[in-house]
Amino acid sequence: MKGIGIVFDIQKLGGGFYGNAAWRIFMRNLNPGLIAGCALKECDTKETLLGKRRECCIAVFGSKLDPRAVEEVFQNCSEKGLADPDRRFLKSPELDLEPLAEVGTVDSKGRFVKEEWNRAFHDRCKDSGWGFSPKKVAADLSPELKSELETLKAKTVAPLSKRPWWKFW
């Protein structure tokens, strides 16, 4: 399966809740329609776990993924928190050796899908304009959050392609 990892510099993210900051950068810059049908994973990189670097990674995997299109989104991105350009991407075979953990998927409608509702991802999706469709939702969710979630579930994005229209013929 094709994949690409976006690498973030933990120090530049401010330490502390660096995972939240990395996800917000990732979601703010990447249109989910570009990765419809893909799985999302995350980890502190192997180099970080060995004490050699301070990096984390958000990776996208999918049989129809266009890794180059995702790379184009982030290669010239100047957001504070991304790793330096020469360390910004992990690709196979290096990516395959990372201790990645499943986070969720992006469905065919461009919505972020998790097994269970999670306030952090609810807020990240809301703030970045992504749809959110968790499979399980807590029964005691407040009416305000239930309303927000219904709006997020209804939000869809058409799958995007970087290929010019004439290459589909």
N, C-alpha and C positions, 0 to 999 in steps of 0.2 A: 504494500500500500504506500502511495506517495505521501510524503510529509515534509514539513519545514518547521523549525523552531525559531521563535523570536527570543533573543536573549536580552535581559535587562540587568543593569548594574545596580545591585542592592544599595550601595552607598548613595548613588545618585537618586534612588527612589526614597531616600530618607531613613533607611533602616526600618525599625519598628514593624509597621504593617505594610511591608514592601509588596507583599502579594496583592493586596488590594490596589495599591498604586499601579502595579504592573498590569493587572486586569483592566483598570480604567484606561490606561494608555492604549492597550490593545483594542479594546472595544470602541473607544472614541475614534480611532483612526481606521478601523477595518469595517467595511460594509459587510454585514453578515450574509448578504446575497452572494458574495464572492466565495464563501466557504459553505454554502448550503450542502447538506448531506455529509458533512465532515465531523470527525470526532475531535474534541479539544482535550489536551492533557497539560499537566504542569509539573514542575519539579525545581528544586535547587539543583544546579548542574553538578555533574560528577566532580568537576574541578573544584566546586565550592565545598562539596562533602569531603574532599581530600585536603582542604585548607589552602588551596592554591589560588583561588579567586573568590569573589563575592558576587555571584550571579544567580539569577533564576531564569527559567525558560517557560514560555507558553508555546505549545506545539499544536499544529493542525495536521490531521491525517485524513485522507479520503481517496477512494479509487478514482474519483473524477476531479480531484484537487489540481489546480494549476499553481504549483509552488512559486513559479516565477511571478505570477500576478500578486501573490501575497508579499513576496520579496520587494516588488516595486513599490508597494504601499509604504513599507518601512525603511527602505534603503536611504531615502533622503529626508526622512522624518527627523525633525530637530527637537522632539519632546525630551525634556530632561527625564532621565531614568532609563532610556534605551542604552544598551552597551555601545561602545565605540563601533564605527562602521566595519572595522576589520574583525570584530567579534560578535556582530549583531545577529548572525544566522547560524543555525545548526542544521545540517543536512545529512542524509545517509552517506556513509555508514556511521558517522559520529553520533547523529541523532538517535540511532537505534541502540546505542550503548548507554543512553541517559536513563536515570531511574524515574521515568515519567509515570504519573498517576492519572487515572481517568478523572475528568471533571464533568464532562457533559458532551452534548452533540449540538449541531445546528441542523434543524430539520429542513425539509424541502421548501418550507415557507420562510426560511431565514430566521426562525425563532430559536433562542437558546433553550435547550432541554436538559433538565437535571432529573434525577430520580425523585428527589424530594425538594419541596420549596425551601428556599434559603434566603434570609433577609439580605445578605451581602450581595448575592447575585440578582435578587429582585431590584435592589437599588442601583446596581451597576447597569443593568439592562435599561431601567427607567431613565437614568441620567445620560446614557449614551445613545438612546433611540433604538435599541434592539427590542425585539419581541422576547417574551419569556413564557415558557410553557412547561412547568414542572409536572411530573407524572403524579406525584402525591402532594397534597396540601394539608397542613394542619387544620383540624376542625375549629380550633380556637383563634384563627386569624381574625384580626379586627375588621370591622366593616370597611374602614378606609383602605386597608391593605387588600381586602378582597376585591374592592372596586378597582384599585390600581392594577391588580393582577388580571382582572377581566380585560382591562384595556391593553395590557401587555400581551395577553394571549391572542387578542384580536389583531395585533400588529403583525403584518407580514411584509416580506420583501421578496421580490422576484429574484431568482438566481441570476447572477451576473456572469458574463463571459468577457474576457479581454480580447477574444478573437473578433476581427472586423466582420461585419455581416456577410460580406461576399465569400468568406471562407467556410460558411455553413453549406454552400451549394456544391 
